[in-house]
Each structure stands twice: as structure tokens, then as C-alpha cells.
Amino acid sequence: MAEAVPGVFKDLASVPEVEVADAAELDARLRAADAPFVVRGLVKDWPLVEAGRRSSRDARAYLLRHHRDTGFTVAIGEPGGDGRLFYDAAMAMNFRTLRAKLPDIFGRIDAIEGNAGAPPVYLASIDMHQFFDGLYEANHVDLGDRTCLASIWIGTKTRIAAHNDLPNNLACVAAGRRRFTLFPREQFRNLHLGPIDNTPAGRAISMVDFHAPDAQLHPRFPDALAYAQVAELEAGDALYIPALWWHHVEGLADFNVLVNYWWRETPRWMGSPQDALNHALLAIRDLPADQKQHWRDLFDYYVFDNGDDVTAHIPEAGRSILAPLTPESADRIRAFLLRNLSQ
């Protein structure tokens, strides 16, 4: 049974739950969904889940039987910090990042497991194909023709600040328990985001401490909570998070393992919208107001509205990058940007 939900979590709406009979039904649900949903027991038959149900040490032993003898990146947090991996008072990270062999990392977890106030140990987004042999093959979800990045997340009790990701995400709890608190894309203003360059893992995060919100410092957070949904997942359960939905993630057990799958609906050769935002900060944000308005109009014309009037007067063969993107035209844009940014 899950522990009582404290603080801001207790009054939140629950993420809807669905049942799926097979891979085809899961595929149909994913294609139709525009909001999160939970599938209880989706991966309950995984060998890793079965090992974790016996004990956390059995789960670690199972992972060690499949791991490759290479360095793993691990984050070690501060003792007594309730597992929150975040910024320190100087806006540096409150954890240090090391490279170590997996048996040594698990040895440290063996030594501290169950100790109140022990520093959190967290392996984030480890590529299953690159760092393990046979683990993916024995523990995976059939996602049809999607090209997915399959990652495993391993750690002690942790709290990861609300953030979003560019791809769609199917997150499967393989050991322990997790709490996800989710917000629609448009709630970014109410989550009081931090820097977009100095981040714990490459994405801007909410500065709000969900366990102790500061009403004076983050006055719009209650507005975000009005749209929030929460899901507590046991081992074997899965959660679908649509692209760009914000999610705050907590490992609730002394030892937790998550396997997730990321995929994009757009081709891999398309550029990252985050890169475009960063470049706009460099090139547009500090322009005079009248010039900023002109560039806003141009972005609407060429990018956001993108109507037929943009190209109707240009011969089809001469539309260049104004035509629908192809891998070749995307490469031309990328090369053009690199040349200009290097000057």
C-alpha cells in the first residue's frame, strides 16, 4: 500500500488509468492520447520487476548480471537533504557527479540503504543498449514501429524538480515506488522556472520546492496546482507522459528503478526547438521594442502561421528552405547556421 500523500499532493486529481489488452491496444491508446494516463501492471512480468519484488538486493544482483564492465555516471547528493537534487544557495548543483563501476555504486547503496538522511545516489538516463547486455531484450515494452531511446534510472530516495522533455515518454517502474506530479504544457509560467542554460540535466526546472512551497517567492504555484495530476506507481506500473508536459518525479522507496522510452513524432533530422529559443535570446530578446515586434511578426509569418501566402508567389522549384523540410534541406539550414554562428 502506498504511503499517505503529504502536503500539496493530497488534494490533486489523479492521472486517469486505462487498461490495455495487448501491444496493439497500447499503440492505439498512445496514438490517440493528448494527456497522461497510467497502465497498472503493464510490465509486471518483467524479470527485473520480479527480482525487485523479492528484495532491492535481488534487483541490484539482477542488474549486475547484465551490466557491462564500464564506467557509469552517478550523482551523489548532500546528506540530510531529503533526496532533493537541485541547486545550492549559489545556484551551483547540490550534488557531485562521478564515474564509477556499477558494482562499486551498488556497494555504496548496500551500505546506506535504509539510513535516514543518507546522501542520495542517482544514476540518471542510462542507455540500456550501451551499458547492459540482454537487459533490454528481457525487459521491454513492445512499442511497434516507434524508434525509441530506452533508458534506465536507478537510485535511492530522490526528488527531481518539475521539468519537461521534448519527446513523448512511457515511464515504467521496475523496482520501488515513484510519485509523478504532472502539469500541462501551458503551466510553465506558474511553475517559476529557473535558468535554461544552468540546469541539472539540460532542461529548465521549476524552482518550487513541492514539499515546502514558498508562497511569497512563488506566488503563481497554486494556479499550477489547479491543473496538476498525480500518480503513485508501484513496481510493474507504467505512465504515459506526452511531449512537453511538466513532471515532478520522486523515488519513494529506499531503492528505485525506472525504465523509460522516449520517442518523437517528428523526424530525427529536425532541429531542436530549444536551440532556436537559445538563439532567439542571443539575437532578439534585447532588441528595441519596435524591432522585436517586427521579428515577432516575421516568426508568425514564416513559422507559426506558415500560410500559403508565404510561398504562393515563388516558383515551386525555387522555394528552397521555405518548402516543406526534407533531410537535405534540414542539412542546408544546419550548415548555414553553423557558418554564421562561427563568424
C-alpha positions as CSV (number, residue, x, y, z in Angstrom):
1,M,0.0,0.0,0.0
2,A,1.3,3.4,-0.9
3,E,2.1,5.8,1.9
4,A,-0.2,8.7,2.7
5,V,0.2,11.6,0.3
6,P,1.5,14.7,2.1
7,G,1.3,18.4,1.6
8,V,0.3,19.7,-1.8
9,F,-0.2,16.2,-3.3
10,K,-3.2,15.1,-1.2
11,D,-5.9,17.2,-3.0
12,L,-4.6,16.8,-6.5
13,A,-6.6,15.0,-9.2
14,S,-5.3,11.5,-10.1
15,V,-3.9,10.7,-13.5
16,P,-6.6,8.6,-15.3
17,E,-6.0,4.9,-15.5
18,V,-6.6,2.7,-18.6
19,E,-6.4,-1.0,-19.3
20,V,-4.7,-2.4,-22.4
21,A,-5.0,-6.0,-23.5
22,D,-2.0,-6.2,-25.8
23,A,0.6,-4.2,-27.8
24,A,-1.9,-3.1,-30.4
25,E,-4.3,-1.6,-27.9
26,L,-1.4,0.2,-26.2
27,D,-0.3,1.5,-29.6
28,A,-3.8,2.8,-30.2
29,R,-4.0,4.5,-26.8
30,L,-0.7,6.2,-27.3
31,R,-1.6,7.5,-30.8
32,A,-4.9,8.9,-29.5
33,A,-3.7,10.4,-26.2
34,D,-3.3,14.1,-25.6
35,A,-2.9,13.8,-21.9
36,P,-1.2,11.4,-19.4
37,F,-2.5,8.0,-18.4
38,V,-1.5,5.1,-16.2
39,V,-1.5,1.4,-17.1
40,R,-1.3,-0.7,-13.9
41,G,0.7,-3.8,-14.2
42,L,1.9,-3.2,-17.8
43,V,5.4,-4.6,-17.1
44,K,4.6,-6.8,-14.0
45,D,6.0,-9.9,-15.7
46,W,9.5,-8.4,-16.3
47,P,12.3,-10.5,-14.7
48,L,13.6,-7.2,-13.2
49,V,10.3,-6.4,-11.6
50,E,10.1,-10.0,-10.2
51,A,13.6,-9.6,-8.8
52,G,12.7,-6.3,-7.2
53,R,9.6,-7.8,-5.5
54,R,11.9,-10.3,-3.8
55,S,14.2,-7.5,-2.5
56,S,16.1,-4.5,-3.6
57,R,19.4,-6.5,-3.3
58,D,17.9,-9.1,-5.7
59,A,17.1,-6.3,-8.1
60,R,20.7,-5.0,-7.9
61,A,22.0,-8.5,-8.4
62,Y,19.9,-8.9,-11.5
63,L,21.2,-5.7,-12.9
64,L,24.8,-6.7,-12.1
65,R,24.4,-9.9,-14.1
66,H,23.6,-7.8,-17.2
67,H,25.9,-4.8,-16.8
68,R,28.9,-4.1,-18.9
69,D,32.3,-3.5,-17.2
70,T,32.5,0.2,-17.9
71,G,32.2,3.5,-16.0
72,F,28.7,4.7,-15.1
73,T,27.8,8.3,-14.4
74,V,26.4,8.7,-10.9
75,A,25.2,11.7,-9.0
76,I,25.8,11.8,-5.2
77,G,23.7,14.4,-3.3
78,E,24.0,16.0,0.1
79,P,23.3,14.1,3.3
80,G,20.2,15.1,5.1
81,G,18.6,16.8,2.1
82,D,15.5,14.6,1.7
83,G,16.9,13.4,-1.6
84,R,16.3,16.6,-3.4
85,L,18.7,17.0,-6.4
86,F,18.6,20.7,-7.0
87,Y,20.7,23.9,-6.8
88,D,22.7,25.1,-3.8
89,A,22.5,28.6,-2.4
90,A,25.0,29.8,-5.0
91,M,22.9,28.3,-7.9
92,A,25.5,25.5,-8.4
93,M,24.4,21.9,-8.2
94,N,23.9,20.5,-4.8
95,F,25.3,17.1,-5.9
96,R,28.5,16.0,-7.4
97,T,28.9,13.8,-10.5
98,L,31.3,10.9,-10.6
99,R,32.2,8.0,-12.9
100,A,32.4,4.6,-11.2
101,K,31.8,0.9,-11.9
102,L,28.3,-0.4,-11.2
103,P,29.4,-2.9,-8.5
104,D,31.1,-0.1,-6.6
105,I,28.0,2.1,-6.9
106,F,25.7,-0.7,-5.7
107,G,28.1,-1.4,-2.9
108,R,27.6,2.1,-1.7
109,I,23.9,1.7,-1.9
110,D,24.1,-1.5,0.1
111,A,25.9,0.3,2.8
112,I,23.5,3.2,3.2
113,E,20.1,1.7,2.2
114,G,17.5,2.5,4.9
115,N,19.7,5.0,6.7
116,A,17.7,8.2,7.3
117,G,19.5,11.3,5.9
118,A,21.9,9.3,3.8
119,P,23.1,11.2,0.7
120,P,21.0,10.3,-2.4
121,V,22.7,8.1,-5.1
122,Y,21.2,8.5,-8.5
123,L,22.0,7.1,-12.0
124,A,20.0,9.1,-14.5
125,S,19.1,8.2,-18.1
126,I,21.5,5.3,-18.6
127,D,21.2,3.9,-22.1
128,M,20.1,0.3,-21.8
129,H,21.8,-0.9,-25.0
130,Q,25.1,0.8,-24.3
131,F,25.6,-0.1,-20.7
132,F,23.9,-3.5,-20.4
133,D,23.8,-6.8,-22.3
134,G,20.5,-8.6,-22.6
135,L,18.7,-6.3,-20.1
136,Y,16.6,-4.6,-22.8
137,E,15.7,-7.8,-24.5
138,A,14.4,-9.4,-21.3
139,N,12.6,-6.2,-20.0
140,H,11.0,-4.1,-22.7
141,V,7.6,-2.9,-23.9
142,D,6.5,-3.6,-27.5
143,L,6.0,-0.1,-28.9
144,G,5.6,-1.1,-32.5
145,D,7.3,0.9,-35.2
146,R,8.4,3.7,-32.9
147,T,12.2,4.5,-32.8
148,C,12.8,4.8,-29.0
149,L,15.6,5.7,-26.7
150,A,15.4,3.2,-23.9
151,S,16.9,4.4,-20.6
152,I,17.1,3.1,-17.1
153,W,17.1,5.3,-13.9
154,I,18.4,3.8,-10.7
155,G,18.7,5.3,-7.3
156,T,17.8,5.7,-3.6
157,K,15.1,8.1,-2.4
158,T,15.2,11.2,-4.6
159,R,13.2,14.2,-5.6
160,I,13.6,15.6,-9.1
161,A,12.3,19.1,-9.8
162,A,9.5,19.6,-12.3
163,H,10.8,19.8,-15.9
164,N,9.6,18.8,-19.3
165,D,11.1,16.8,-22.2
166,L,10.9,17.2,-25.9
167,P,9.9,13.6,-26.7
168,N,6.9,11.5,-25.6
169,N,7.7,9.3,-22.7
170,L,6.5,5.9,-21.4
171,A,7.9,5.5,-17.9
172,C,7.8,2.0,-16.3
173,V,8.5,1.4,-12.6
174,A,10.7,-1.7,-12.4
175,A,11.5,-1.6,-8.7
176,G,10.4,0.5,-5.7
177,R,7.7,3.2,-6.0
178,R,7.5,6.6,-7.7
179,R,5.3,9.6,-7.5
180,F,4.8,11.7,-10.6
181,T,3.1,15.1,-10.4
182,L,2.2,16.4,-13.9
183,F,1.2,19.7,-15.4
184,P,0.0,20.7,-18.9
185,R,2.5,22.4,-21.1
186,E,1.0,25.9,-20.7
187,Q,1.6,25.9,-17.0
188,F,5.3,26.9,-17.4
189,R,4.7,30.4,-16.2
190,N,3.1,29.2,-12.9
191,L,5.9,26.8,-12.2
192,H,8.5,29.6,-11.8
193,L,11.2,28.1,-14.0
194,G,14.9,28.6,-13.3
195,P,17.7,29.2,-15.9
196,I,17.6,27.5,-19.2
197,D,21.4,27.1,-19.5
198,N,22.5,26.3,-16.0
199,T,20.3,23.2,-15.3
200,P,20.8,19.9,-13.5
201,A,20.1,17.8,-16.6
202,G,19.7,20.0,-19.7
203,R,16.1,21.2,-19.2
204,A,14.9,24.2,-17.2
205,I,13.3,23.2,-13.9
206,S,10.8,24.6,-11.5
207,M,12.3,26.5,-8.6
208,V,9.4,25.5,-6.4
209,D,10.1,23.0,-3.6
210,F,7.0,20.9,-3.8
211,H,7.4,19.7,-0.2
212,A,7.6,23.2,1.1
213,P,6.3,25.8,-1.4
214,D,7.2,29.4,-0.6
215,A,4.0,31.5,-1.3
216,Q,5.9,34.7,-1.3
217,L,8.7,33.6,-3.7
218,H,6.5,31.5,-5.9
219,P,3.0,33.1,-5.8
220,R,1.7,31.6,-9.0
221,F,2.3,28.0,-8.0
222,P,-1.2,27.5,-6.6
223,D,-2.5,28.3,-10.0
224,A,-0.4,25.5,-11.5
225,L,-1.7,23.1,-8.8
226,A,-5.2,23.7,-10.0
227,Y,-4.3,21.9,-13.2
228,A,-2.0,19.3,-11.7
229,Q,-2.4,15.5,-11.8
230,V,-0.6,13.0,-9.5
231,A,0.2,9.3,-10.0
232,E,1.8,6.9,-7.5
233,L,3.2,3.9,-9.3
234,E,4.2,0.5,-7.9
235,A,6.6,-1.9,-9.5
236,G,5.1,-3.1,-12.8
237,D,3.0,0.1,-13.4
238,A,3.6,2.5,-16.3
239,L,2.8,6.1,-17.0
240,Y,2.5,7.9,-20.4
241,I,3.7,11.5,-20.4
242,P,3.0,13.4,-23.6
243,A,5.8,15.6,-25.1
244,L,6.5,18.8,-23.1
245,W,4.2,18.0,-20.2
246,W,5.9,19.1,-16.9
247,H,6.6,16.4,-14.4
248,H,8.0,16.3,-10.9
249,V,9.4,12.9,-10.0
250,E,10.0,11.2,-6.7
251,G,11.6,7.9,-5.8
252,L,9.7,6.9,-2.7
253,A,11.3,3.6,-1.7
254,D,14.8,3.1,-0.4
255,F,15.8,1.7,-3.8
256,N,14.0,2.6,-7.1
257,V,14.4,1.6,-10.7
258,L,12.6,3.1,-13.7
259,V,12.8,2.2,-17.4
260,N,11.5,4.7,-19.8
261,Y,11.1,5.1,-23.6
262,W,11.4,8.4,-25.4
263,W,10.2,8.9,-28.9
264,R,9.4,11.9,-31.1
265,E,6.6,12.2,-33.7
266,T,8.9,14.3,-35.9
267,P,11.9,13.1,-37.9
268,R,15.3,12.9,-36.1
269,W,16.9,15.3,-38.6
270,M,14.7,18.2,-37.5
271,G,16.4,20.7,-35.3
272,S,15.7,21.2,-31.6
273,P,13.2,24.0,-30.7
274,Q,15.3,24.6,-27.5
275,D,18.3,25.6,-29.7
276,A,16.0,28.1,-31.6
277,L,14.9,29.6,-28.2
278,N,18.5,29.9,-27.1
279,H,19.5,31.6,-30.3
280,A,16.5,34.0,-30.0
281,L,17.6,35.0,-26.6
282,L,21.0,35.9,-28.1
283,A,19.7,37.6,-31.2
284,I,16.2,39.1,-30.4
285,R,15.3,39.5,-26.8
286,D,17.3,42.7,-26.1
287,L,16.5,44.5,-29.3
288,P,14.5,47.7,-29.2
289,A,10.8,47.1,-28.8
290,D,9.8,48.1,-32.3
291,Q,12.4,45.7,-33.8
292,K,11.3,42.9,-31.5
293,Q,7.7,43.4,-32.7
294,H,8.9,43.2,-36.3
295,W,10.7,39.9,-35.6
296,R,7.6,38.6,-33.8
297,D,5.6,39.3,-37.0
298,L,8.2,37.6,-39.1
299,F,8.2,34.5,-36.9
300,D,4.4,34.3,-37.1
301,Y,4.6,34.7,-40.9
302,Y,7.3,32.1,-41.6
303,V,7.0,29.7,-38.7
304,F,3.8,29.8,-36.6
305,D,1.2,30.7,-39.2
306,N,3.1,29.5,-42.3
307,G,0.3,30.0,-44.7
308,D,0.2,29.5,-48.4
309,D,0.9,33.3,-49.0
310,V,4.5,32.7,-47.8
311,T,5.4,30.7,-51.0
312,A,2.5,31.1,-53.5
313,H,4.3,33.8,-55.4
314,I,7.6,31.8,-55.6
315,P,8.2,29.2,-58.3
316,E,8.0,25.8,-56.6
317,A,11.5,24.8,-57.7
318,G,12.9,28.0,-56.1
319,R,11.3,27.9,-52.7
320,S,14.4,26.4,-51.1
321,I,14.1,26.1,-47.3
322,L,10.6,27.7,-47.4
323,A,9.4,24.4,-48.9
324,P,8.5,21.6,-46.6
325,L,11.6,20.3,-44.9
326,T,13.5,17.3,-46.1
327,P,16.6,15.7,-44.7
328,E,18.6,17.5,-47.4
329,S,17.1,21.0,-46.8
330,A,17.5,20.5,-43.0
331,D,21.2,19.8,-43.5
332,R,21.5,23.0,-45.6
333,I,19.9,25.1,-42.8
334,R,22.2,23.5,-40.2
335,A,25.3,24.1,-42.3
336,F,24.2,27.7,-42.9
337,L,23.6,28.3,-39.2
338,L,27.0,26.8,-38.3
339,R,28.8,29.0,-40.8
340,N,27.1,32.2,-39.5
341,L,27.5,31.3,-35.8
342,S,31.2,30.6,-36.2
343,Q,31.9,34.1,-37.7
